[in-house]
Amino acid sequence: MFKQVELKYDFNALEPHIDELTMNTHYSKHHAAYTNNLNTAIEKVADFQGKDIEYILKNLDKVSDEAIRTAIRNNGGGFYNHNLYFSTIAPNAGGEPSGKLAERIKKDFGSFDALVADVSSKAAGRFGSGWAWLSAKKDGSLVTSSSPNQDNPLIEGSEAVPILGIDVWEHAYYLKYKNVRPDYIKAFWNVVDWNEVSRLYEEAIK
């Protein structure tokens, strides 16, 4: 049975960048629903019993029933995406990464500011609901992308593994930022836990 990632901070700990009500609603309602619905859908697929979420998202074509496949895609994506989102934000965070990740960002994007501009542009430009991603390939290179709904690079067949995602569904920001998505995106960078993103980068390129 899949479980939500446990938060290492209180719902109000990310203020003023992300408010307490948004965090509570996002985690306790939206993420909880994706997790519960995923567990219900997975029960109907024998081949997925005991498999990790990465395997499941990469092998959705093994599910012949379209309704079940769609349920797993939407809720499995929501589960995976939000686990990543909540684990890579933290209080007293922001700033810039260091070490191997910082070096690779400079190599692939020219500068940290250029990376932020790239991901922010993809997040702001995503029509409707979706995500913007920073992902790592096995060779260590970094790529950015954007996905609709609760899709992600794994579902889309990319070899790159997400190490940071910006949720641009309205439930992630509307209570505080209303329809001004760019303000939320700008604030998001103040809560990125680069230590955790760096750990995920190292894991992805092993």
Buried (B, 14 or more C-beta within 10 A) or exposed (E): EBEBBEBEBEBEBBBEBBBBEBBBBBBEEBBBEBBBBBBEBBEEBEEBEEBEBEEBBBBBEEBEEEEBBEBBBBBBBBBBBBBBBBBBBBBEBBEBBEEEBBEBBEEBBEEBEEBBEBBBBBBBEBEEBBBBBBBBBEEBEBBBBBBEBBBBBBBBEBEBBBBBBBBBBBBBBBBBBEEEBEEBBBBBBBBBBBBBBBBBBBEBBE
